[in-house]
Amino acid sequence: MSRTHTRKIIVVTGATRGLGRALVPRFIAAGHTVLGCGRSAQHVADLQKQFAAPHDFAALDVADDAAVRDWSVRLLARYGPPDLLINNAALMNTPAPLWQVPAAEFDRLMAVNVNGTANVIRHFVPAMVQRQTGVIVNLSSGWGRSTSPEVGPYCCSKWAIEGLTRSLAQELPSGMAAIPLNPGIIDTDMLRQCWSDGASAYPSPDEWADQAAPFLLGLGAKDNGKSLSV
């Protein structure tokens, strides 16, 4: 089937849990093709079982540049450049004063949240630029625009996403867009890691995705470089 403006190719990282997992069925129900990844082979297998071809799900770590490169080569050869690229994969640090966060934990968080986003951009965006169409959405956070104690590493990573994305927006050709997106406060495993039972006062990922999926599908060149929120 030839691609049209109504049928999009959508790449989603972190597609096996939380917000990414909630977006997948909504994009598919709207008639789009979803190409996703996650670290858990079992969760990827579950997605593959539920959503058959043309959708495609792979187990990989976005912090592994070589793995992301191989993934992109395979997908670009089969599907062409994505119309919508969503960098959602991220980790949260165990809440603690910054000086108590082990170096290995800090490094791993930055490797996924920042380097992982850059890896995906490095291997997918050139094909999008060559075609001169497409939207890149990098998931930011309220903690990418403000701060709180004991989540310094996470704040650091999401402030980095804001700067990285807004700089990327200035490099793209006319007709494309790069957008840092704050999803708001959602009752995810990540939030429960910070707030425990307090997270239950906020919308579930499924409730969020009901609004977020059409919002994301409506983004375009007019939104380039804007720090947006759902």
Residue, then its C-alpha position, 0 to 999 in steps of 0.5 A: m500500500s502506498r503511504t498517504h497522509t492518513r496512514k502514517i509510519i510511526v516509530v515508538t521507543g519504550a513501546t512495551r511499558g507505560l506511555g509508549r505501550a498505551l499509545v501503540p493500540r491507539f495508533i494502530a486502531a487509527g489505521h497507522t503502522v507502528l514500529g516499536c522497541g523495548r528492552s524486555a524480550q517477553h514484553v516485545a513477544d507479547l506485542q508481536k502476538q497481539f499486533a501482527a504485521p505490518h506492525d513490527f516490534a523489536a527487543l533492544d536497548v536504545a543506549d546501544d548505538a550499534a543495536v539502534r543502527d541495525w534496527s533502523v537499517r532494517l526498518l528503513a529498508r522495509y518501511g521507509p522513513p517514519d512520519l512520526l518518531i517518538n523517543n519515549a524510552a526513559l529511566m527514573n533514578t531511585p529518589a535520593p540526594l544527588w551525592q547519594v546516587p551511585a555513579a553507575e545508576f547516574d550513568r545508566l539513566m543518562a545513557v538511556n534518557v539522553n544518549g538513547t534519544a540521540n542514537v535514535i535521532r542519529h539513525f532515523v532522522p537523516a532519512m526523514v531529512q532527505r525526504q524533508t517531511g516528518v515529526i520528531v517528538n522527544l518525551s520531556s517532563g515537567w521535570g525538564r522545565s522545573t526541578s524537585p529534590e531527589v530526582g536530580p539525575y532525571c531532571c538533568s536528563k529531561w532538561a537535556i532533552e529540552g535543549l537537544t530537541r530545540s537545537l535539533a528543530q533549528e537544524l531541520p529543513s522547512g516542513m519538518a518538526a522537532i518537539p519536546l513534549n511534556p506528557g504531564i503527571i501520569d500514574t506510571d511505574m516510573l512515577r510510582q518509583c518516586w511517589s509510591d501510592g501518591a501516583s494513583a491520584y493521577p490519570s492512568p497511561d490509557e486515560w492519557a493516551d486517549q488524549a495524547a494519541p490524536f494530539l501527537l498525530g496532529l503535530g506538524a511543521k507549525d509546531n517545530g521547536k515548541s515546548l509543548s504539553v499534553 
